[in-house]
Amino acid sequence: MKTFKFYWWFLPVLLVVWGCKTEYTKAVEEGLSSGVVHDSLVFGMRMGMTKSDFYNSCWLLNKQKLISEGPGNLSAKYIEPDSILTDKVLRKMMLFYGVFDDKDTMRGMTFTYSYTAWAPWIKKCQSDSLMVDLMDFYRKNYPGNDFIAIDIEDKKVKAYAKIDGNRQIVVYPVDAKDVGVRFEDLRYKMKQK
C-alpha cells in the first residue's frame, strides 16, 4: 500500500517537473533525439570543417571577389549584390566567422548583419526590421521548425532560436544597426555544459 501511495504522490510531481520544461528545452531534446544532422552553413562551408579549411574557403571566395575582409580583418564580409528586385536601401552586409573548438574544428558560425544604407533616421533600416527580414530568410532557406523566443544568458535582449535536428540558429539584436546570428551544433554545445 505504501508503494501505491508513493506513486500517487510521485506521478503528479513528475508531471509538474516535465511540464515545467521550457519550450526551448523541449525543442533541443526533440531536435537531438531525432538523429537528424544539419551541417550546412554558407558558401558551401559546413560544421565539422577544420579552421584551415575555413580559411582556404574564404581565400577562394575572396579570390572570386564574392567576399572581402571584414573590419580589422577579424571576419569575412559579404555584401548582397545590387538587384532590380531588391530595394537598394535594404541591401544587407554580412560579417561572418567560424566558431572553433580547441581542436580547430568548426562547430558553428557567427554572423553580424546590417543594412548597407543604415542611418539612425531611416526607420526601415533599423535592427528590428532587419530581424524580421532575417527570420523570414532563415525560415525560407533552412526549412523546418519555426523560431521560438529565448533568453540569452549574457544579453538582455529578445532573441529567437530555430532548432532543426542538431542545428540551432539564434537571431538577436546587437544594437540599433546590427543583428547577430549564431549557428551552433547542439551535439557539441550540449557536451560542453
C-alpha positions in Angstrom: 0.0 0.0 0.0 2.9 2.4 0.8 4.2 1.8 -2.7 0.9 2.7 -4.2 0.7 5.9 -2.2 4.3 6.8 -3.2 3.3 6.5 -6.9 0.3 8.7 -6.4 2.5 11.4 -4.8 5.4 10.9 -7.2 3.4 10.9 -10.5 2.0 14.4 -10.2 5.4 15.8 -9.1 7.0 14.1 -12.2 4.3 15.6 -14.5 4.8 19.1 -13.0 8.6 18.8 -13.5 8.2 17.6 -17.0 5.6 20.3 -17.7 8.0 23.0 -16.4 10.5 22.3 -19.2 10.7 25.3 -21.3 9.6 25.3 -25.0 13.3 25.7 -25.8 14.4 22.7 -23.7 11.8 20.6 -25.3 12.8 21.7 -28.8 16.5 20.9 -28.1 15.6 17.5 -26.7 13.4 16.7 -29.7 16.0 18.0 -32.2 18.8 15.9 -30.7 16.7 12.8 -30.3 15.6 13.0 -33.9 19.0 12.0 -35.1 18.7 14.5 -38.0 22.1 16.2 -38.7 22.2 19.6 -40.5 25.7 20.9 -41.0 25.5 23.4 -43.9 26.4 27.0 -43.3 27.1 29.5 -46.1 29.1 29.3 -49.3 29.4 25.6 -49.1 31.0 25.7 -45.7 30.0 23.1 -43.1 30.2 22.4 -39.4 33.0 20.0 -38.9 35.4 21.7 -41.2 38.9 22.5 -39.9 40.0 26.1 -39.3 42.4 25.6 -42.1 39.6 24.5 -44.5 37.6 27.6 -43.4 40.5 29.9 -44.2 41.0 28.2 -47.6 37.3 28.5 -48.4 37.4 32.2 -47.5 40.6 32.7 -49.6 39.0 31.2 -52.6 35.8 33.2 -52.2 37.9 36.4 -51.8 39.8 35.4 -55.0 36.5 35.2 -56.8 35.5 38.6 -55.4 32.5 37.2 -53.6 33.7 38.2 -50.2 36.3 40.5 -48.7 37.9 41.0 -45.3 35.8 42.5 -42.6 36.7 45.3 -40.2 40.1 44.8 -38.6 40.4 41.6 -40.6 38.5 39.8 -37.8 35.8 38.4 -40.1 34.8 37.9 -43.7 32.5 40.4 -45.3 29.8 39.7 -47.9 27.6 42.4 -49.4 24.4 41.5 -51.2 24.7 42.3 -54.9 22.6 45.1 -56.4 19.4 43.7 -57.9 16.4 45.3 -59.6 14.3 43.0 -57.3 15.8 44.4 -54.1 15.4 47.9 -52.6 18.9 49.3 -52.6 18.3 50.8 -49.2 17.6 47.2 -47.9 20.8 45.6 -49.2 22.5 43.7 -46.4 26.1 43.4 -45.4 27.1 40.2 -43.6 30.2 39.7 -41.5 30.9 36.1 -40.6 33.5 33.9 -38.8 33.6 30.3 -37.7 33.2 29.1 -34.2 36.0 26.6 -33.5 36.7 24.1 -30.7 40.0 23.5 -29.0 41.0 21.1 -31.9 40.2 23.8 -34.5 37.1 22.0 -35.7 34.3 24.4 -36.8 31.3 23.8 -34.5 29.2 26.8 -35.8 29.4 30.3 -37.2 28.7 33.8 -36.1 27.2 36.5 -38.3 26.6 40.2 -37.9 24.1 41.7 -40.4 23.3 45.3 -41.1 21.7 47.2 -43.9 24.3 48.9 -46.1 22.3 52.2 -46.1 21.8 52.2 -42.3 21.3 55.6 -40.7 19.6 56.5 -37.4 16.9 58.4 -39.2 16.0 55.6 -41.8 13.2 53.7 -39.9 13.1 50.8 -42.3 16.9 50.2 -41.8 16.8 49.6 -38.1 17.7 46.3 -36.4 14.1 45.5 -35.5 13.2 45.5 -39.2 16.3 43.6 -40.1 15.5 40.9 -37.5 12.1 40.3 -39.2 13.8 40.2 -42.6 16.5 37.7 -41.4 14.0 35.4 -39.6 11.9 35.2 -42.9 15.1 34.5 -44.8 16.1 31.6 -42.4 12.6 30.2 -42.4 12.6 30.0 -46.2 16.2 28.8 -46.7 16.5 26.5 -43.7 13.1 24.8 -43.6 11.9 23.0 -40.6 10.7 24.3 -37.2 9.8 28.0 -36.6 11.6 30.4 -34.3 10.8 30.4 -30.6 11.6 33.2 -28.1 14.5 32.5 -25.8 16.7 34.3 -23.3 20.5 34.6 -23.9 22.5 34.4 -20.7 24.9 37.2 -21.4 22.5 39.5 -23.2 19.3 41.3 -22.1 17.6 41.3 -25.5 14.7 39.5 -27.1 16.3 36.6 -29.0 14.8 33.8 -31.2 16.0 30.3 -31.8 15.2 27.9 -34.7 16.1 24.3 -33.9 16.1 21.6 -36.5 17.9 18.4 -35.6 21.3 19.2 -34.3 21.4 22.7 -35.8 20.4 25.8 -33.8 20.1 29.2 -35.4 19.8 32.1 -32.9 18.9 35.6 -34.1 19.2 38.6 -31.8 19.6 42.4 -32.0 23.1 43.7 -31.2 22.2 47.4 -31.3 20.0 49.8 -33.4 22.0 48.9 -36.5 23.3 45.3 -36.2 21.6 41.9 -35.8 23.6 38.9 -34.6 23.0 35.4 -35.9 24.7 32.3 -34.5 24.7 28.8 -36.0 25.5 26.1 -33.4 25.8 22.3 -33.5 23.8 21.3 -30.4 25.5 18.0 -30.2 28.7 19.8 -29.4 27.1 22.6 -27.4 25.3 20.2 -25.0 28.5 18.2 -24.4 30.2 21.5 -23.2 27.6 22.1 -20.5 
